[in-house]
Structure formats: structure tokens, C-alpha cells
């Protein structure tokens, strides 16, 4: 067995750049920045991060190579490159939102972990092999556990990290056990070969155990109900930029890999979740998760007092909507899934960015947002865009995302409206969600402020939040900017 | 006497996994929960090795080495998190992980 290392290296250049940037950030911080004030330090390190990530994005934009390492351990095609670019963009936004907060002195370590987590996501996106998927998933998860615990002053942070770790560890064990059974049934490690071997074997009881275990494992990862228990605590306790990264980047990567495992590895075992023509397979399992997620997420969010916790429950609900895109089990649904999670990620990073700013003046309770429109008009306008987009109000990106996912779920030609029950449930629940998003906006625009001081925002953070708000509006008005790219990448890949 | 076959390994592996899961759910001490988590991972390892042996392929055993390494890294992170929590709360019990429920 011999392969071309030069070719492997040139395929993995984006990942290499990100890892080098990670160590560079640590080094720069140790050697030059130790004695500077915290905010300058963070800004400079965020700039280093941005330069590294942007050069990786640019490289992927220029080179259009495809690559497939032996046994599909590392796969590069237009689709993976597009998702990696999205993930790196989310990393840059997170880095600049961190400028606003002041939770740690160990900034070099913070940025290296942030970048290693992104590298983990990139490898995850490129993995089509059980071993590679597990390793990349663990690289991502371990970095996120530590990031969650990064605020050493706060007892919440340690507690959140521990809960995240316990549930994450359990999810890893479930995933690994499921994948090992699949390896046992098929004797293969890479997803395409697994699908080929599985053809005709899908009645094997061992396969169903494996399927359920894998879906449970990833259910924890994407925080789909009933495996969502960790999410509210982890979201609330982590430092806010980390929360936004968990909600955005990790979600995009996890949904992408879940879809890939199910579409590529378990192709032929879809089954049918339609109302009167149930066939066992993975779609009925996911349909249950999706239905529970939209119900539990939206109903629990109503009674929350902490905005971070509210956004956590809303993230569970949005996970449910996104699962609808996977349920379609076809390329069109896949495109809608990618569009949905990307726009959701952009929106939620912006929303958490606003929370990070407000947190400096008290906390993340709903009452801390009272009268924000008088204290920070621009920020409030951005928050309005984010909240309305999450609720799915046209013409914002969140509306088109939901519309795209729902229509692709309904338009499953042969299965003729089988998923209609789930789509109706999702639409009804999304109407419920409007209530709690408007609660936040009511606090911002209607309720009077107890504290009248103007809110000062670090310039990079302000810039990123405004840019995200503009992106949400633009992607809502001209969705083809992103949809076109996804469809082009799909047809090439 | 019947020779030991794949199904025997799978039964043991399944039992180990269930024991681990039981421990994670029932036990109240964080360290014991960690040990149970490790048990779940090792159940998967056992299954991988057995499948690898009976499929006459080595890649399952290769994967086990990676899993063991990752598990070690996971323990390092997990213990650090317990220490961080212990410093704040002087406790390593799950009952004390409830400050955030509003």
C-alpha cells in the first residue's frame, strides 16, 4: 500500500493552516501579548484567528480539487469544502464576539482550543470512515468541554462543563457501540462500502440495535429531544462566545455528519415515517426525535427567565426542524438542511453576541434586556432581526430556511404527503415560538429601563453583530446566494 | 463442549455496556460515573476486537488502539473538570450539580 503524501498534504492544507494558526495564536500570546490589557489582547488574537481562517477559506475557494484517501478516511469534494468554509466563517465570528467578554486571563489557551475545535469540525466534515468520524468527533468534543469550563470564576461554568462532559461521554459510547456493531454486521469501515454490504441485510436484528444506538449517540450531539437534557445547562453555564460556538459551529458539523452517515452509510434502510405507510428504518426513529424536539423545545422555552436558557430550548426546537431536512432522505432535503443550519448558525451567533454585550451590564435575565432600545439602538435593531429570523418571519433568512425544509419534506413525490403530519406539527409549534421571541423584543422595546447608562460595545463585536444582521436579511431576501452554491456543490460532489 | 464463538463475546460486550449505562444512570458519585463511562467504551472495544477476529480483518483492532488513546484523553479532561468543580463546591456528587435550574 503506497500513496502520495504530497497529494494528501495538498488536500489537507486548510486543516493544516487552521492547526498552525492555533499554535501561532498560543505562541503570539505567550511571547508578545502577556502585558497588554485584556481587550487589546483578545482583539489581536481574534485578528490572528481571522487571518488564518480567511486564508484557509480563500484556499478552498481557489482550489477545486477532489480527493479521497484510502478507505475514505479523508474525503475532499466541493460539498465538504463549502461546509468547511461555513464553519471557518462561524469561527471568525465567534472569535470577534469573544472580544466583548472578559471571562479569562488565559487567552492564548482559549484561542488554541477554539481553533482546534474548528479543526475537529473540519476533519469531521471530511470523514467518511467510522474511525475518522469517531476521532474527529472526540477532538471537537474534548475541545468544547474545556472551553465550556473556561470561566474559572463561575461555578456555573464548571457545572455546565461537567454535565456536557457526562452526556457527551455517554453519547460517544453509544455512537462507538453502534458503529462497532455496524462494523460487525458489514466488516467494513467506510460508509460507502457499509451501504453496499448492508443491501439486503437490513432485516438483521443486530443492524437495528446498531442503528438505534448510532441515532441515540448523535441525538445527544445535536441535542434532539429526548436527549437534550444537557443543552440548557451547558448553554447557560458556558461563557457566551463558547455557547454561540456550540450552538452554531458544532451544530452545523454534527448535522452534516449525521446526514452523511444516514444518507451514505445507511442508504437503503430509510424506511418510511409516513402517516399510514410506516416501514421500519431510520426515518421513523428520526421522525419521533424531530416531533419531540419541536414540542419540548418550544414549550419549555416559554417559561424561561434566562435568555441564554431560552435560546438553548429554541436551539432544541430548531434541531427538530432541521431533522425534517434529513427525514426527506434525498439530495434536495440535504440542500435544505445545509441552508437551514447555516442560516440558523449565523442568526444564533448574532443573538448570543448581543447577549454577551448585555451580560456585561448585569446578567442574561430577560429583565436585564429591559429598555435596551434606548441604551443601544443599533444593537437592539440587530437583536430584533435575529429574533424575528429565529421565529421565521419573512423576509428574513429564518423564514426561507423553514420554508425550504418544510416544502422539501412535503414534496416527497412517491411518498405523497406522508410527512405532512410532522410538517403541520412543526408549523404549529413555530407559531408558539413567536411568543417567547416576542417576549425578548417586548423587554427591549416596550419595557422601561431601570438602568439608563448607554451600553458601550467593543468595535469588532459591534461590527460582527451588524454584519451578521445584514447577512440574515440578505440571505432571506436573496436565498439563492447560498442555495445556488449548495446545489452546485451537490451536483459536482 | 461448544467452542467460544462470536456470540459469546457479543453477549459479554452487551452486558458490559448495560452495566456501564446502569452505573451512569444510578450512581451518584462522579468518579464512579466516569468509571461506568469507561466501561461502556470498553464494551465497544470488546465488540470491535471480536468482530475483527471473526471477520478476519485487522481494522477493527487498529480502531481499538485509537479508542483507548481517546479514552485516556477523555479521562484527563474529565478529571480536570471534576477538580475544577471540587474547588468551587467541595463536592463530587451529582446532587450538587443543580444550581442552574431556575
Contacts between the chains, C-beta under 8 A, distances in Angstrom:
chain1	res1	chain2	res2	distance
A	71	B	59	7.7
A	130	B	63	7.1
A	131	B	59	7.5
A	131	B	62	7.4
A	131	B	63	4.9
A	131	B	66	6.1
A	134	B	63	7.6
A	134	B	66	7.3
A	134	B	67	7.1
A	134	B	70	7.3
A	135	B	66	6.1
A	135	B	70	6.7
A	138	B	70	4.7
A	138	B	73	7.4
A	138	B	74	7.1
A	142	B	73	6.1
A	142	B	74	6.5
A	142	B	77	5.3
A	145	B	77	5.5
A	145	B	78	8.0
A	145	B	81	6.7
A	146	B	77	6.1
A	146	B	80	7.7
A	149	B	80	7.9
A	149	B	81	5.7
A	149	B	84	5.6
A	152	B	84	6.9
A	155	B	85	7.9
A	155	B	88	4.2
A	155	B	89	6.5
A	155	B	99	6.5
A	156	B	99	6.7
A	156	B	100	5.9
A	158	B	81	6.8
A	158	B	84	4.5
A	158	B	85	4.3
A	158	B	87	7.9
A	158	B	88	5.4
A	158	B	89	7.9
A	159	B	85	6.4
A	159	B	97	5.3
A	159	B	99	6.2
A	159	B	100	6.5
A	160	B	100	7.2
A	161	B	81	5.2
A	161	B	84	7.3
A	162	B	30	7.2
A	162	B	81	5.1
A	162	B	82	7.1
A	162	B	85	5.5
A	162	B	97	6.5
A	163	B	97	6.3
A	165	B	77	6.9
A	165	B	78	5.6
A	165	B	81	5.5
A	166	B	24	7.4
A	166	B	33	6.4
A	166	B	37	7.5
A	169	B	34	7.9
A	169	B	37	4.5
A	169	B	74	6.3
A	169	B	78	7.1
A	170	B	21	7.8
A	170	B	24	6.0
A	170	B	37	6.6
A	170	B	40	7.2
A	172	B	41	7.4
A	172	B	74	7.6
A	173	B	17	7.6
A	173	B	20	7.1
A	173	B	37	6.3
A	173	B	40	3.6
A	173	B	41	5.3
A	173	B	43	7.9
A	173	B	44	6.6
A	174	B	40	7.8
A	176	B	41	6.4
A	176	B	44	4.2
A	176	B	67	6.6
A	177	B	17	5.8
A	177	B	40	7.1
A	177	B	43	6.4
A	177	B	44	4.3
A	177	B	47	6.9
A	180	B	44	4.8
A	180	B	45	8.0
A	180	B	47	4.5
A	180	B	48	4.6
A	180	B	51	6.8
A	180	B	60	7.6
A	181	B	47	6.6
A	183	B	48	6.6
A	183	B	51	5.7
A	183	B	52	7.9
A	183	B	60	5.9
A	183	B	63	7.8
A	184	B	10	7.7
A	184	B	47	6.4
A	184	B	48	8.0
A	184	B	50	7.7
A	184	B	51	3.6
A	184	B	55	7.4
A	187	B	51	7.4
A	187	B	55	4.1
A	187	B	57	5.9
A	189	B	59	5.2
A	189	B	63	7.5
A	232	B	100	7.9
A	233	B	100	5.1
A	236	B	100	5.6
A	237	B	100	6.1
A	304	B	102	7.6
A	305	B	102	5.5
A	306	B	102	6.3
A	309	B	102	7.2
